[in-house]
Amino acid sequence: MKIDNAEQMLGVQMLSTYMKQAMGDSPAFDMVMESLMKNLTEDNSNSNILSALTGGTSDNGTTVDQNVLAGTDLSKLGQTSLDSYDGTTQLGLNNLNPYSNAVLKLTSKGSSTSGSNMARIDNAIAQASQKYGVNQDLIRAIIKQESGFNPYSVSGAGATGIMQIMPENFSGLGITDPFSVEQNIDGGTKLLKGYLDKYNGNTEMALAAYNGGPGTMQRRGVGSSSEIYKMPRETVNYVGNVMNYFRNGV
């Protein structure tokens, strides 16, 4: 990767620090960083990474959700680097909240919901649906809720890609590139199919497991869809949202 100036270096440092805080010493850290950096710099070595990180637009059209900065503890980047950047005051870098579980969303030209990319997503959904016998509309509803069809989403907890799969599940699902639309949708659908089988085809229970984990369901005594209310509020809302998309269309 080519970094042309101090501004880009600061941007890369900020992104690296955020991801390290989000994923810790996870084996997936290097893989995730490599993919994210490739996305930021692809096709334009002069791209303004710092502008992308601060919610602006780089020379190659790359943007990053403003929540990235709201969730980054910039004190760990080194005060000298921040003070030397002329845009510190205007960008509000000195008044950011401590690190939180913000969601990092990287999108470049054609990487989110462009026609060509949506066609690729639709094709991957169709293939996974046929392969695992899972309703296409259900897969699409999960993707809508998980990432908004953004293949480059990474959550603060490390859930990665278009179906937000945790790094510890990559190997078992055959995922070598979590930002690959095809691999992520195949892996996410395979995971969902396992939960559908586990809960005898009960869609709401499978969704609760996909979001909250079957272990949490067992610990909280969730044995039927009528007991999903016992799960954390995030999971309860998740199931409701996905079921709404599933029934009414995305």
Backbone as CSV, one residue per row, in Angstrom:
resi,resn,N_x,N_y,N_z,CA_x,CA_y,CA_z,C_x,C_y,C_z
1,MET,0.840,-1.198,0.000,0.000,0.000,0.000,0.868,1.238,0.000
2,LYS,0.559,2.219,-0.809,1.334,3.441,-0.905,0.657,4.545,-0.117
3,ILE,1.423,5.188,0.769,0.914,6.316,1.547,1.705,7.544,1.137
4,ASP,1.018,8.568,0.610,1.709,9.675,-0.026,2.067,10.835,0.891
5,ASN,1.364,11.004,1.992,1.653,12.159,2.829,1.269,11.919,4.279
6,ALA,1.589,12.917,5.138,1.356,12.775,6.576,-0.117,12.642,6.897
7,GLU,-0.974,13.321,6.105,-2.415,13.250,6.340,-2.912,11.830,6.150
8,GLN,-2.447,11.180,5.091,-2.837,9.793,4.855,-2.287,8.891,5.947
9,MET,-1.055,9.158,6.393,-0.468,8.348,7.456,-1.309,8.417,8.725
10,LEU,-1.776,9.618,9.082,-2.620,9.782,10.257,-3.924,9.023,10.090
11,GLY,-4.486,9.113,8.870,-5.729,8.397,8.621,-5.570,6.909,8.789
12,VAL,-4.489,6.362,8.243,-4.233,4.931,8.373,-4.033,4.555,9.834
13,GLN,-3.314,5.406,10.577,-3.062,5.134,11.994,-4.356,5.124,12.787
14,MET,-5.250,6.074,12.456,-6.542,6.119,13.138,-7.349,4.857,12.881
15,LEU,-7.384,4.451,11.628,-8.156,3.267,11.266,-7.577,2.021,11.912
16,SER,-6.255,1.912,11.893,-5.596,0.752,12.483,-5.878,0.662,13.979
17,THR,-5.827,1.818,14.661,-6.079,1.845,16.105,-7.512,1.445,16.408
18,TYR,-8.444,1.969,15.617,-9.852,1.613,15.817,-10.065,0.111,15.690
19,MET,-9.517,-0.461,14.611,-9.714,-1.878,14.370,-9.037,-2.730,15.426
20,LYS,-7.873,-2.293,15.906,-7.175,-3.049,16.940,-7.987,-3.060,18.226
21,GLN,-8.599,-1.914,18.550,-9.440,-1.843,19.738,-10.678,-2.714,19.573
22,ALA,-11.221,-2.742,18.375,-12.445,-3.498,18.113,-12.203,-4.998,18.157
23,MET,-11.066,-5.439,17.611,-10.840,-6.867,17.429,-9.756,-7.446,18.330
24,GLY,-9.014,-6.565,19.043,-7.974,-7.054,19.929,-6.915,-7.852,19.183
25,ASP,-6.512,-8.955,19.772,-5.486,-9.802,19.164,-6.078,-10.935,18.340
26,SER,-7.300,-10.720,17.856,-7.946,-11.738,17.028,-7.088,-12.075,15.822
27,PRO,-7.014,-13.354,15.460,-6.254,-13.749,14.265,-6.771,-13.087,12.999
28,ALA,-8.009,-12.603,13.057,-8.600,-11.996,11.862,-8.187,-10.544,11.671
29,PHE,-7.471,-9.961,12.663,-7.143,-8.541,12.590,-6.360,-8.185,11.332
30,ASP,-5.296,-8.942,11.059,-4.473,-8.649,9.883,-5.266,-8.784,8.600
31,MET,-6.122,-9.816,8.534,-6.926,-10.035,7.337,-7.902,-8.880,7.121
32,VAL,-8.533,-8.454,8.209,-9.503,-7.368,8.112,-8.812,-6.070,7.701
33,MET,-7.676,-5.760,8.329,-6.963,-4.538,8.008,-6.503,-4.529,6.560
34,GLU,-6.008,-5.662,6.090,-5.541,-5.741,4.711,-6.675,-5.464,3.732
35,SER,-7.823,-6.045,4.009,-8.966,-5.853,3.126,-9.469,-4.416,3.168
36,LEU,-9.515,-3.833,4.374,-9.992,-2.462,4.503,-9.043,-1.476,3.825
37,MET,-7.751,-1.701,4.005,-6.780,-0.809,3.375,-6.836,-0.916,1.855
38,LYS,-7.040,-2.137,1.380,-7.151,-2.325,-0.068,-8.348,-1.565,-0.594
39,ASN,-9.451,-1.619,0.167,-10.661,-0.919,-0.256,-10.472,0.594,-0.273
40,LEU,-9.721,1.098,0.702,-9.504,2.536,0.790,-8.613,3.067,-0.319
41,THR,-7.619,2.287,-0.712,-6.604,2.804,-1.622,-6.712,2.264,-3.036
42,GLU,-7.608,1.320,-3.279,-7.724,0.681,-4.576,-7.989,1.700,-5.687
43,ASP,-7.219,1.586,-6.751,-7.396,2.388,-7.964,-6.997,3.851,-7.827
44,ASN,-6.509,4.258,-6.649,-6.119,5.653,-6.515,-5.157,5.815,-5.357
45,SER,-3.853,5.859,-5.652,-2.855,5.947,-4.596,-2.882,7.289,-3.892
46,ASN,-3.575,8.278,-4.460,-3.647,9.599,-3.856,-4.923,9.798,-3.055
47,SER,-5.663,8.736,-2.772,-6.927,8.877,-2.046,-6.686,9.489,-0.678
48,ASN,-7.615,10.325,-0.233,-7.498,11.013,1.031,-8.132,10.166,2.124
49,ILE,-7.329,9.338,2.768,-7.843,8.406,3.768,-8.400,9.144,4.967
50,LEU,-7.722,10.205,5.406,-8.208,10.936,6.571,-9.568,11.544,6.302
51,SER,-9.765,12.083,5.092,-11.070,12.637,4.740,-12.132,11.562,4.822
52,ALA,-11.814,10.366,4.355,-12.768,9.261,4.423,-13.103,8.927,5.858
53,LEU,-12.076,8.912,6.718,-12.293,8.550,8.116,-13.144,9.576,8.845
54,THR,-13.073,10.832,8.422,-13.819,11.879,9.116,-15.175,12.146,8.513
55,GLY,-15.633,11.227,7.666,-16.972,11.347,7.140,-17.045,12.112,5.842
56,GLY,-15.894,12.520,5.311,-15.865,13.227,4.045,-15.761,12.248,2.908
57,THR,-15.362,12.751,1.758,-15.225,11.892,0.585,-13.827,12.011,0.033
58,SER,-13.180,10.888,-0.228,-11.836,10.894,-0.755,-11.861,11.108,-2.249
59,ASP,-10.666,11.206,-2.828,-10.559,11.428,-4.261,-11.176,10.297,-5.066
60,ASN,-11.202,9.095,-4.509,-11.766,7.968,-5.264,-13.175,7.629,-4.804
61,GLY,-13.795,8.557,-4.039,-15.197,8.376,-3.663,-15.402,7.548,-2.421
62,THR,-14.339,7.200,-1.689,-14.477,6.378,-0.501,-15.013,7.205,0.657
63,THR,-16.000,6.664,1.372,-16.551,7.358,2.521,-16.617,6.426,3.710
64,VAL,-16.649,6.998,4.908,-16.755,6.206,6.128,-17.792,6.838,7.024
65,ASP,-18.625,6.007,7.614,-19.658,6.479,8.520,-19.035,7.302,9.650
66,GLN,-19.664,8.429,10.024,-19.118,9.306,11.044,-18.994,8.609,12.385
67,ASN,-19.744,7.520,12.596,-19.680,6.795,13.862,-18.298,6.228,14.134
68,VAL,-17.490,6.087,13.104,-16.132,5.588,13.315,-15.394,6.490,14.282
69,LEU,-15.420,7.808,14.020,-14.699,8.736,14.868,-15.354,8.867,16.233
70,ALA,-16.675,8.792,16.277,-17.364,8.896,17.562,-16.986,7.751,18.462
71,GLY,-16.547,6.652,17.894,-16.217,5.480,18.683,-14.739,5.224,18.808
72,THR,-13.886,6.219,18.509,-12.452,5.982,18.530,-11.776,6.819,19.599
73,ASP,-10.961,6.177,20.418,-10.195,6.873,21.435,-8.916,7.384,20.794
74,LEU,-8.926,8.643,20.349,-7.799,9.180,19.601,-6.598,9.471,20.481
75,SER,-6.762,9.430,21.806,-5.624,9.688,22.670,-4.531,8.659,22.472
76,LYS,-4.922,7.481,21.986,-3.957,6.411,21.771,-3.178,6.591,20.476
77,LEU,-3.543,7.596,19.693,-2.830,7.822,18.443,-1.588,8.666,18.653
78,GLY,-1.493,9.351,19.791,-0.351,10.212,20.024,-0.720,11.662,19.791
79,GLN,-0.599,12.500,20.842,-1.040,13.879,20.763,-0.243,14.682,19.742
80,THR,1.045,14.379,19.580,1.867,15.135,18.642,1.315,15.049,17.230
81,SER,0.919,13.830,16.822,0.392,13.641,15.475,-0.868,14.458,15.261
82,LEU,-1.735,14.486,16.283,-2.984,15.224,16.141,-2.730,16.720,16.104
83,ASP,-1.829,17.205,16.976,-1.567,18.631,17.029,-0.932,19.142,15.740
84,SER,-0.212,18.258,15.059,0.480,18.691,13.847,-0.442,18.772,12.645
85,TYR,-1.659,18.263,12.806,-2.599,18.296,11.685,-3.441,19.557,11.747
86,ASP,-3.386,20.382,10.700,-4.035,21.692,10.699,-5.544,21.612,10.861
87,GLY,-6.152,20.470,10.470,-7.608,20.381,10.495,-8.165,19.881,11.804
88,THR,-7.324,19.754,12.848,-7.771,19.168,14.108,-8.979,19.902,14.678
89,THR,-8.892,21.225,14.768,-9.977,21.990,15.384,-11.268,21.892,14.580
90,GLN,-11.142,22.053,13.268,-12.325,22.025,12.415,-12.997,20.661,12.438
91,LEU,-12.180,19.592,12.539,-12.743,18.247,12.510,-13.275,17.825,13.869
92,GLY,-12.950,18.588,14.896,-13.438,18.247,16.225,-12.772,17.016,16.807
93,LEU,-11.530,16.759,16.436,-10.873,15.538,16.886,-10.559,15.547,18.374
94,ASN,-10.529,16.733,18.984,-10.184,16.800,20.403,-11.393,16.597,21.309
95,ASN,-12.580,16.503,20.708,-13.797,16.417,21.518,-14.572,15.140,21.276
96,LEU,-13.878,14.085,20.864,-14.562,12.844,20.554,-14.785,12.005,21.803
97,ASN,-15.848,11.216,21.771,-16.137,10.325,22.886,-15.128,9.198,22.919
98,PRO,-14.935,8.544,24.093,-14.059,7.380,24.161,-14.571,6.282,23.248
99,TYR,-13.720,5.311,23.022,-14.073,4.205,22.128,-15.339,3.503,22.583
100,SER,-16.211,3.212,21.627,-17.426,2.448,21.901,-17.621,1.473,20.768
101,ASN,-18.661,0.682,20.824,-18.908,-0.323,19.777,-19.605,0.299,18.570
102,ALA,-18.953,1.299,17.990,-19.481,1.898,16.771,-19.288,0.935,15.616
103,VAL,-20.077,1.111,14.576,-19.967,0.244,13.408,-19.184,0.954,12.316
104,LEU,-18.128,0.297,11.853,-17.314,0.850,10.782,-17.893,0.431,9.447
105,LYS,-18.179,1.401,8.599,-18.745,1.086,7.292,-17.925,1.781,6.213
106,LEU,-17.233,0.988,5.426,-16.442,1.522,4.333,-17.162,1.271,3.033
107,THR,-17.345,2.316,2.245,-17.938,2.110,0.933,-17.148,2.872,-0.102
108,SER,-16.823,2.215,-1.205,-16.163,2.884,-2.311,-17.103,2.854,-3.501
109,LYS,-16.694,3.447,-4.610,-17.543,3.468,-5.795,-17.974,2.060,-6.171
110,GLY,-19.269,1.843,-6.205,-19.786,0.549,-6.625,-19.701,-0.530,-5.571
111,SER,-19.291,-0.187,-4.339,-19.097,-1.239,-3.353,-20.298,-1.456,-2.464
112,SER,-21.296,-0.593,-2.519,-22.426,-0.742,-1.626,-23.674,-1.164,-2.383
113,THR,-24.444,-0.236,-2.896,-25.723,-0.604,-3.506,-25.824,-0.198,-4.967
114,SER,-24.708,-0.150,-5.665,-24.769,0.128,-7.094,-25.458,-1.025,-7.797
115,GLY,-25.932,-0.770,-9.020,-26.645,-1.808,-9.747,-25.830,-3.065,-9.940
116,SER,-24.568,-2.913,-10.330,-23.726,-4.077,-10.572,-23.466,-4.848,-9.294
117,ASN,-23.279,-4.123,-8.196,-23.012,-4.797,-6.935,-24.259,-5.493,-6.413
118,MET,-25.415,-4.875,-6.569,-26.658,-5.510,-6.133,-26.944,-6.759,-6.956
119,ALA,-26.590,-6.731,-8.223,-26.773,-7.920,-9.058,-25.894,-9.052,-8.541
120,ARG,-24.698,-8.711,-8.127,-23.788,-9.717,-7.569,-24.339,-10.264,-6.245
121,ILE,-24.878,-9.386,-5.418,-25.469,-9.804,-4.150,-26.679,-10.703,-4.389
122,ASP,-27.543,-10.294,-5.309,-28.735,-11.091,-5.629,-28.356,-12.481,-6.130
123,ASN,-27.308,-12.533,-6.937,-26.854,-13.817,-7.460,-26.322,-14.703,-6.343
124,ALA,-25.561,-14.112,-5.423,-25.021,-14.875,-4.296,-26.148,-15.364,-3.385
125,ILE,-27.171,-14.540,-3.196,-28.327,-14.943,-2.389,-29.039,-16.123,-3.039
126,ALA,-29.238,-16.037,-4.346,-29.930,-17.107,-5.068,-29.155,-18.419,-4.966
127,GLN,-27.843,-18.356,-5.106,-27.025,-19.566,-5.033,-27.051,-20.175,-3.638
128,ALA,-26.931,-19.325,-2.624,-26.948,-19.822,-1.250,-28.314,-20.394,-0.888
129,SER,-29.364,-19.743,-1.367,-30.724,-20.206,-1.110,-30.932,-21.609,-1.668
130,GLN,-30.484,-21.810,-2.890,-30.632,-23.119,-3.522,-29.758,-24.173,-2.841
131,LYS,-28.565,-23.779,-2.480,-27.608,-24.705,-1.874,-28.077,-25.208,-0.512
132,TYR,-28.632,-24.308,0.305,-28.993,-24.666,1.682,-30.500,-24.786,1.915
133,GLY,-31.291,-24.480,0.910,-32.739,-24.589,1.068,-33.319,-23.548,2.004
134,VAL,-32.768,-22.346,1.956,-33.247,-21.247,2.797,-33.911,-20.198,1.905
135,ASN,-35.045,-19.689,2.342,-35.803,-18.707,1.579,-34.950,-17.486,1.235
136,GLN,-34.939,-17.107,-0.033,-34.156,-15.951,-0.477,-34.564,-14.667,0.243
137,ASP,-35.863,-14.500,0.446,-36.344,-13.277,1.097,-35.854,-13.191,2.542
138,LEU,-35.685,-14.342,3.190,-35.186,-14.343,4.559,-33.710,-13.950,4.583
139,ILE,-32.948,-14.481,3.658,-31.529,-14.119,3.570,-31.395,-12.621,3.320
140,ARG,-32.190,-12.123,2.397,-32.138,-10.705,2.046,-32.553,-9.834,3.241
141,ALA,-33.527,-10.275,4.003,-33.976,-9.518,5.176,-32.875,-9.434,6.226
142,ILE,-32.142,-10.520,6.406,-31.040,-10.530,7.365,-29.943,-9.570,6.917
143,ILE,-29.618,-9.605,5.631,-28.586,-8.718,5.098,-28.985,-7.251,5.290
144,LYS,-30.254,-6.951,5.043,-30.751,-5.591,5.228,-30.523,-5.132,6.662
145,GLN,-30.855,-5.982,7.611,-30.716,-5.630,9.018,-29.258,-5.594,9.458
146,GLU,-28.476,-6.548,8.981,-27.096,-6.689,9.447,-26.175,-5.593,8.911
147,SER,-26.251,-5.308,7.626,-25.260,-4.413,7.031,-25.828,-3.386,6.064
148,GLY,-27.132,-3.457,5.805,-27.688,-2.552,4.807,-27.096,-2.786,3.432
149,PHE,-26.719,-4.046,3.166,-26.142,-4.473,1.888,-24.729,-3.915,1.643
150,ASN,-24.031,-3.573,2.728,-22.659,-3.080,2.622,-21.677,-4.224,2.904
151,PRO,-20.966,-4.718,1.892,-20.043,-5.843,2.085,-18.866,-5.521,2.985
152,TYR,-18.622,-4.229,3.259,-17.445,-3.838,4.028,-17.763,-3.420,5.461
153,SER,-18.947,-3.769,5.957,-19.296,-3.455,7.335,-18.460,-4.269,8.316
154,VAL,-18.019,-3.606,9.376,-17.330,-4.274,10.477,-17.863,-3.674,11.768
155,SER,-18.397,-4.492,12.650,-18.946,-3.970,13.900,-17.844,-3.826,14.937
156,GLY,-18.140,-3.108,16.005,-17.177,-2.938,17.084,-16.785,-4.250,17.724
157,ALA,-17.663,-5.243,17.656,-17.364,-6.557,18.226,-16.575,-7.424,17.254
158,GLY,-16.414,-6.948,16.016,-15.641,-7.696,15.030,-16.463,-8.440,14.006
159,ALA,-17.802,-8.400,14.124,-18.647,-9.051,13.119,-18.381,-8.401,11.771
160,THR,-18.181,-9.222,10.755,-17.603,-8.724,9.508,-18.427,-9.084,8.281
161,GLY,-18.465,-8.143,7.346,-19.039,-8.413,6.041,-20.530,-8.216,5.945
162,ILE,-21.069,-8.587,4.814,-22.453,-8.285,4.477,-23.468,-8.990,5.381
163,MET,-23.100,-10.170,5.940,-23.991,-10.861,6.875,-23.431,-10.851,8.297
164,GLN,-22.405,-10.007,8.538,-21.873,-9.764,9.880,-21.525,-11.058,10.634
165,ILE,-20.537,-11.748,10.142,-20.103,-13.009,10.725,-18.901,-12.781,11.626
166,MET,-18.905,-13.393,12.812,-17.807,-13.239,13.753,-16.580,-14.008,13.271
167,PRO,-15.377,-13.459,13.499,-14.141,-14.096,13.025,-13.957,-15.538,13.475
168,GLU,-14.420,-15.873,14.681,-14.245,-17.248,15.163,-15.045,-18.263,14.355
169,ASN,-15.986,-17.771,13.551,-16.790,-18.669,12.721,-16.269,-18.804,11.290
170,PHE,-15.277,-17.987,10.928,-14.793,-17.992,9.545,-14.376,-19.380,9.083
171,SER,-13.504,-20.011,9.858,-12.938,-21.298,9.455,-14.014,-22.358,9.252
172,GLY,-14.911,-22.471,10.222,-15.950,-23.486,10.154,-16.928,-23.273,9.011
173,LEU,-17.036,-22.032,8.564,-17.952,-21.710,7.475,-17.232,-21.636,6.131
174,GLY,-15.941,-21.910,6.131,-15.175,-21.906,4.888,-14.888,-20.515,4.346
175,ILE,-14.828,-19.535,5.227,-14.602,-18.162,4.801,-13.125,-17.805,4.912
176,THR,-12.516,-17.441,3.810,-11.129,-16.984,3.802,-11.051,-15.476,3.569
177,ASP,-12.074,-14.915,2.954,-12.164,-13.474,2.738,-13.551,-13.022,3.177
178,PRO,-13.676,-12.491,4.394,-14.996,-12.117,4.911,-15.657,-10.983,4.157
179,PHE,-14.886,-10.242,3.344,-15.456,-9.148,2.566,-15.904,-9.590,1.183
180,SER,-15.713,-10.866,0.891,-16.236,-11.421,-0.354,-17.738,-11.602,-0.213
181,VAL,-18.491,-10.996,-1.116,-19.954,-11.111,-1.081,-20.370,-12.574,-1.117
182,GLU,-19.764,-13.330,-2.026,-20.152,-14.735,-2.207,-19.831,-15.570,-0.981
183,GLN,-18.610,-15.427,-0.451,-18.213,-16.223,0.711,-19.029,-15.862,1.942
184,ASN,-19.260,-14.575,2.158,-19.969,-14.145,3.354,-21.429,-14.573,3.320
185,ILE,-22.071,-14.431,2.173,-23.474,-14.839,2.069,-23.601,-16.355,2.164
186,ASP,-22.680,-17.073,1.551,-22.703,-18.531,1.663,-22.521,-18.944,3.117
187,GLY,-21.541,-18.346,3.798,-21.285,-18.695,5.191,-22.427,-18.310,6.109
188,GLY,-22.968,-17.113,5.905,-24.077,-16.669,6.745,-25.319,-17.524,6.554
189,THR,-25.576,-17.916,5.327,-26.743,-18.765,5.050,-26.541,-20.158,5.623
190,LYS,-25.317,-20.659,5.545,-25.006,-21.959,6.139,-25.228,-21.919,7.646
191,LEU,-24.798,-20.833,8.279,-24.991,-20.667,9.720,-26.475,-20.602,10.054
192,LEU,-27.215,-19.830,9.282,-28.659,-19.712,9.499,-29.360,-21.052,9.316
193,LYS,-28.966,-21.813,8.298,-29.558,-23.124,8.049,-29.358,-24.037,9.246
194,GLY,-28.183,-23.976,9.839,-27.931,-24.792,11.027,-28.882,-24.447,12.160
195,TYR,-29.163,-23.163,12.329,-30.083,-22.749,13.388,-31.527,-23.117,13.038
196,LEU,-31.896,-23.013,11.780,-33.240,-23.424,11.372,-33.453,-24.909,11.653
197,ASP,-32.442,-25.713,11.362,-32.537,-27.153,11.645,-32.604,-27.402,13.143
198,LYS,-31.808,-26.669,13.894,-31.747,-26.840,15.346,-33.090,-26.547,15.996
199,TYR,-33.796,-25.549,15.461,-35.074,-25.136,16.054,-36.266,-25.558,15.200
200,ASN,-36.099,-26.669,14.495,-37.197,-27.296,13.751,-37.902,-26.338,12.780
201,GLY,-37.115,-25.523,12.111,-37.680,-24.633,11.101,-38.315,-23.363,11.632
202,ASN,-38.212,-23.131,12.941,-38.797,-21.922,13.521,-37.923,-20.716,13.166
203,THR,-38.431,-19.863,12.305,-37.646,-18.747,11.796,-37.251,-17.763,12.885
204,GLU,-38.169,-17.424,13.759,-37.875,-16.452,14.813,-36.816,-16.969,15.775
205,MET,-36.881,-18.252,16.103,-35.872,-18.835,16.985,-34.507,-18.853,16.307
206,ALA,-34.503,-19.171,15.011,-33.241,-19.193,14.264,-32.635,-17.793,14.217
207,LEU,-33.457,-16.779,14.044,-32.965,-15.406,14.009,-32.420,-14.979,15.368
208,ALA,-33.091,-15.388,16.422,-32.610,-15.068,17.771,-31.239,-15.687,18.007
209,ALA,-31.050,-16.909,17.503,-29.759,-17.582,17.650,-28.698,-16.905,16.798
210,TYR,-29.076,-16.482,15.600,-28.126,-15.815,14.695,-27.601,-14.534,15.328
211,ASN,-28.468,-13.818,16.015,-28.065,-12.543,16.613,-27.506,-12.700,18.020
212,GLY,-28.197,-13.445,18.855,-27.819,-13.515,20.260,-27.030,-14.739,20.662
213,GLY,-27.069,-15.770,19.815,-26.338,-16.995,20.114,-27.204,-18.025,20.819
214,PRO,-27.085,-19.286,20.430,-27.887,-20.343,21.070,-27.546,-20.539,22.543
215,GLY,-26.298,-20.240,22.900,-25.918,-20.367,24.308,-26.681,-19.399,25.181
216,THR,-26.820,-18.176,24.726,-27.584,-17.175,25.472,-29.049,-17.578,25.560
217,MET,-29.568,-18.139,24.489,-30.955,-18.588,24.500,-31.163,-19.683,25.538
218,GLN,-30.225,-20.598,25.601,-30.340,-21.691,26.571,-30.235,-21.174,28.002
219,ARG,-29.278,-20.275,28.240,-29.092,-19.735,29.593,-30.303,-18.941,30.060
220,ARG,-30.985,-18.302,29.123,-32.132,-17.466,29.480,-33.449,-18.219,29.389
221,GLY,-33.388,-19.482,29.099,-34.593,-20.299,29.078,-35.525,-20.004,27.936
222,VAL,-34.957,-19.684,26.761,-35.778,-19.406,25.585,-35.979,-20.702,24.814
223,GLY,-37.168,-21.294,24.979,-37.447,-22.568,24.341,-38.452,-22.490,23.212
224,SER,-39.029,-21.299,23.018,-39.999,-21.110,21.936,-40.003,-19.642,21.541
225,SER,-40.600,-19.352,20.394,-40.617,-17.972,19.918,-41.370,-17.042,20.860
226,SER,-42.292,-17.592,21.637,-43.042,-16.763,22.587,-42.182,-16.332,23.774
227,GLU,-40.984,-16.914,23.885,-40.100,-16.589,25.005,-38.886,-15.761,24.568
228,ILE,-38.878,-15.306,23.328,-37.760,-14.498,22.835,-37.642,-13.187,23.608
229,TYR,-38.722,-12.765,24.228,-38.684,-11.544,25.032,-37.665,-11.638,26.161
230,LYS,-37.257,-12.847,26.522,-36.268,-13.034,27.583,-34.849,-12.688,27.119
231,MET,-34.667,-12.578,25.821,-33.353,-12.250,25.276,-33.066,-10.751,25.458
232,PRO,-31.793,-10.334,25.289,-31.477,-8.903,25.375,-32.310,-8.095,24.392
233,ARG,-32.564,-6.846,24.730,-33.409,-5.994,23.908,-32.914,-5.923,22.466
234,GLU,-31.601,-5.925,22.280,-31.050,-5.884,20.926,-31.554,-7.053,20.089
235,THR,-31.559,-8.245,20.686,-31.997,-9.431,19.953,-33.500,-9.405,19.706
236,VAL,-34.256,-8.965,20.692,-35.708,-8.872,20.522,-36.033,-7.936,19.354
237,ASN,-35.371,-6.779,19.327,-35.598,-5.826,18.238,-35.118,-6.391,16.903
238,TYR,-34.002,-7.094,16.950,-33.434,-7.680,15.736,-34.429,-8.641,15.090
239,VAL,-34.966,-9.542,15.881,-35.921,-10.529,15.361,-37.136,-9.826,14.770
240,GLY,-37.645,-8.830,15.479,-38.805,-8.093,14.979,-38.528,-7.385,13.666
241,ASN,-37.365,-6.756,13.574,-37.017,-6.023,12.352,-36.855,-6.955,11.158
242,VAL,-36.126,-8.057,11.366,-35.897,-8.994,10.265,-37.202,-9.632,9.812
243,MET,-38.050,-9.998,10.756,-39.331,-10.605,10.393,-40.202,-9.600,9.621
244,ASN,-40.112,-8.330,9.969,-40.862,-7.313,9.240,-40.366,-7.195,7.802
245,TYR,-39.032,-7.188,7.631,-38.473,-7.153,6.275,-38.864,-8.413,5.492
246,PHE,-38.837,-9.541,6.176,-39.129,-10.823,5.543,-40.567,-10.872,5.036
247,ARG,-41.488,-10.394,5.861,-42.902,-10.464,5.505,-43.318,-9.391,4.502
248,ASN,-42.692,-8.221,4.620,-43.144,-7.087,3.814,-42.192,-6.709,2.678
249,GLY,-41.061,-7.375,2.620,-40.100,-7.073,1.560,-39.088,-6.041,1.980
250,VAL,-37.905,-6.120,1.400,-36.818,-5.186,1.726,-36.904,-3.985,0.804
